[in-house]
């Protein structure tokens, strides 16, 4: 069976936790930050886990994680 290619764009944006869950960073923190509240920007700093509904697609694109 041939080797499977990893989707490199996704591999740079996510990482795997010790328990096998996929961790990602939140969106909307790059620009136009003046109109966003400080509390909102603080919560966007933290990483979060990917939703269970997306796991099948993510696992398919990252076969060797």
Helices and strands as residue ranges (DSSP letters): H 8-11, E 14-16, E 22-25, H 38-45, E 47-49, G 52-54, H 55-61
